[in-house]
């Protein structure tokens, strides 16, 4: 891209042809999911969901140790599944 065409694209796109490259670039950027972002989302959700599971397990079993064991295994199993889900 040279000269005038480059200036037009940098200024907001190719409106003559109905194509806004600025908007498209922003939307493309938002659609991208990095591995780090997927992992961060998975971790934060797992803390919330595992807390819920652990509390429910405690209510059902009445045993703190059993509830924590269930929460421990559930955390890692669902973290891996969520990460795979986000990447597909």
Backbone bond lengths (Angstrom), bond angles and torsions (degrees), N, CA, C in turn:
res aa  C-N    CA-C-N  psi(-1)  N-CA   C-N-CA  omega(-1)  CA-C   N-CA-C  phi
1 X - - - 1.462 - - 1.520 106.92 -
2 X 1.322 115.61 130.24 1.453 120.46 -175.55 1.518 111.67 -126.82
3 X 1.304 115.64 152.23 1.449 125.07 168.27 1.511 117.09 47.90
4 X 1.356 114.81 -119.01 1.468 121.99 -174.58 1.528 112.39 -61.16
5 X 1.325 116.83 -40.09 1.467 120.21 179.82 1.530 110.81 -63.13
6 X 1.338 116.58 -41.90 1.462 121.05 178.47 1.522 110.17 -63.49
7 X 1.324 118.39 -43.37 1.464 122.07 178.81 1.523 110.70 -61.11
8 X 1.345 117.65 -42.57 1.459 122.02 -179.54 1.530 110.71 -63.17
9 X 1.312 116.52 -42.54 1.467 120.01 -179.46 1.516 111.40 -68.17
10 X 1.334 117.62 -39.64 1.460 120.86 178.46 1.526 111.50 -67.88
11 X 1.327 116.97 -28.22 1.464 121.08 -178.36 1.525 112.54 -80.46
12 X 1.306 119.04 -5.45 1.468 117.61 177.05 1.497 114.71 143.03
13 X 1.289 117.55 1.11 1.447 117.18 172.97 1.505 113.80 120.93
14 X 1.289 114.25 -166.69 1.450 123.82 -176.53 1.528 107.86 -112.24
15 X 1.354 115.99 70.77 1.450 120.04 -176.77 1.527 112.28 -64.88
16 X 1.326 118.03 -26.42 1.469 120.64 178.81 1.526 111.05 -56.32
17 X 1.312 116.04 -37.05 1.468 120.32 -179.08 1.528 111.67 -100.94
18 X 1.344 117.48 12.13 1.452 121.55 177.65 1.518 114.02 72.45
19 X 1.315 117.36 25.30 1.466 120.78 -176.06 1.514 108.95 -124.28
20 X 1.319 116.82 112.79 1.454 122.14 -179.36 1.522 108.36 -97.89
21 X 1.327 116.32 100.77 1.464 120.24 -176.42 1.511 112.39 -68.86
22 X 1.323 118.22 -27.75 1.462 120.70 179.80 1.516 109.91 -66.02
23 X 1.334 116.79 -50.09 1.466 121.35 178.82 1.510 110.64 -61.78
24 X 1.302 117.50 -43.39 1.462 121.42 -179.75 1.521 110.85 -61.62
25 X 1.317 117.47 -41.42 1.463 121.08 179.94 1.524 110.58 -64.06
26 X 1.337 117.31 -40.81 1.460 121.00 179.08 1.522 109.99 -65.78
27 X 1.334 117.63 -44.66 1.464 120.76 179.40 1.516 111.30 -64.32
28 X 1.329 117.70 -40.67 1.462 120.97 177.55 1.516 110.50 -62.01
29 X 1.333 117.43 -39.94 1.462 121.67 179.99 1.533 110.08 -64.49
30 X 1.346 116.93 -41.52 1.458 120.58 -179.17 1.532 111.35 -67.37
31 X 1.322 117.76 -30.88 1.456 121.02 -179.17 1.518 112.22 -73.24
32 X 1.328 117.19 -22.94 1.458 120.71 -178.06 1.521 110.44 -71.03
33 X 1.314 116.62 131.34 1.458 122.64 176.01 1.517 107.58 -115.21
34 X 1.312 116.56 114.82 1.457 119.02 177.28 1.521 109.13 -80.61
35 X 1.317 115.87 159.94 1.467 120.55 176.88 1.526 110.23 -60.80
36 X 1.325 116.89 -41.01 1.471 121.04 -178.54 1.526 110.93 -64.64
37 X 1.331 117.52 -41.26 1.465 120.54 179.91 1.527 110.43 -66.39
38 X 1.315 117.00 -43.10 1.469 120.28 178.05 1.524 110.89 -61.92
39 X 1.319 116.82 -40.91 1.461 120.84 179.43 1.531 111.16 -66.31
40 X 1.330 117.08 -42.08 1.464 121.25 178.73 1.524 110.98 -63.40
41 X 1.324 116.90 -45.20 1.460 120.42 177.66 1.525 110.85 -61.17
42 X 1.308 116.34 -42.33 1.459 120.80 178.87 1.523 112.33 -62.57
43 X 1.326 116.52 -43.36 1.471 120.33 -179.49 1.530 112.20 -64.68
44 X 1.322 117.35 -46.98 1.463 119.58 -178.57 1.525 110.97 -63.94
45 X 1.318 116.52 -42.44 1.462 118.60 178.01 1.527 110.71 -65.54
46 X 1.311 117.63 -39.11 1.469 120.07 -178.85 1.529 111.18 -63.04
47 X 1.328 118.61 -37.56 1.469 120.22 177.85 1.531 110.40 -61.45
48 X 1.327 116.68 -43.84 1.466 120.65 178.84 1.526 110.50 -65.74
49 X 1.313 117.10 -51.16 1.465 121.24 -176.42 1.526 112.38 -66.30
50 X 1.339 117.25 -39.05 1.469 120.26 179.90 1.515 111.13 -67.55
51 X 1.319 117.31 -36.09 1.463 119.84 175.94 1.520 110.34 -60.89
52 X 1.321 116.40 -43.87 1.461 120.79 177.92 1.520 111.07 -61.92
53 X 1.332 117.03 -46.82 1.464 121.06 179.50 1.520 111.36 -60.89
54 X 1.326 116.89 -43.20 1.463 121.10 -179.13 1.531 111.16 -63.70
55 X 1.322 116.57 -41.78 1.464 120.20 178.03 1.525 111.07 -64.22
56 X 1.319 117.07 -44.94 1.468 120.70 178.36 1.528 110.33 -63.06
57 X 1.336 117.10 -42.41 1.471 120.65 178.85 1.525 110.54 -61.71
58 X 1.326 117.01 -38.24 1.464 120.29 178.03 1.534 110.81 -66.61
59 X 1.321 117.05 -43.22 1.463 121.00 179.05 1.532 110.48 -60.34
60 X 1.326 116.51 -41.25 1.467 120.65 -178.24 1.529 111.93 -73.77
61 X 1.343 116.58 -45.94 1.473 119.76 -173.96 1.529 113.17 -90.24
62 X 1.316 116.94 -28.86 1.455 120.26 -175.11 1.518 112.73 73.53
63 X 1.327 117.65 7.92 1.466 122.79 -177.17 1.532 109.72 -118.24
64 X 1.331 115.86 119.73 1.464 120.47 179.31 1.528 110.72 -61.28
65 X 1.323 117.31 -45.50 1.467 120.98 -178.47 1.521 112.52 -60.20
66 X 1.323 116.77 -44.34 1.470 120.00 178.50 1.530 111.20 -64.50
67 X 1.321 116.02 -41.87 1.468 120.10 179.60 1.525 111.25 -62.38
68 X 1.337 116.78 -43.07 1.467 120.12 179.07 1.525 111.65 -67.42
69 X 1.320 117.66 -36.92 1.471 120.93 177.42 1.521 110.80 -64.13
70 X 1.318 116.44 -45.56 1.470 120.78 177.72 1.524 109.88 -60.78
71 X 1.326 117.24 -45.82 1.460 121.19 179.04 1.517 112.56 -61.82
72 X 1.329 116.97 -39.21 1.463 121.83 179.39 1.528 111.43 -60.63
73 X 1.320 116.84 -51.22 1.461 120.03 -178.49 1.525 111.89 -69.08
74 X 1.314 115.69 -37.67 1.470 120.19 179.24 1.524 110.64 -63.41
75 X 1.329 117.68 -39.52 1.463 122.25 -179.15 1.530 111.44 -56.17
76 X 1.320 116.95 -53.01 1.464 120.53 -174.97 1.523 112.53 -73.71
77 X 1.310 117.61 -35.79 1.471 120.33 178.69 1.526 110.67 -64.65
78 X 1.313 116.43 -47.66 1.465 119.30 -176.80 1.524 112.65 -77.43
79 X 1.325 118.30 -26.86 1.463 120.46 174.15 1.524 109.93 -61.24
80 X 1.301 116.13 -47.47 1.473 120.65 179.65 1.525 111.07 -63.34
81 X 1.312 116.95 -43.35 1.466 120.31 179.97 1.528 111.46 -65.57
82 X 1.312 117.52 -40.01 1.461 120.69 179.10 1.524 111.26 -65.06
83 X 1.309 116.31 -43.74 1.467 120.42 179.04 1.531 110.33 -59.12
84 X 1.315 117.20 -46.17 1.461 121.03 177.53 1.524 111.01 -61.25
85 X 1.310 116.63 -41.70 1.464 121.62 178.49 1.524 110.96 -60.59
86 X 1.312 118.71 -43.32 1.457 122.80 -179.87 1.520 112.26 -66.53
87 X 1.309 117.91 -30.93 1.458 121.36 -176.67 1.524 113.33 -85.16
88 X 1.307 117.88 -16.69 1.478 119.75 -178.06 1.502 110.59 -85.97
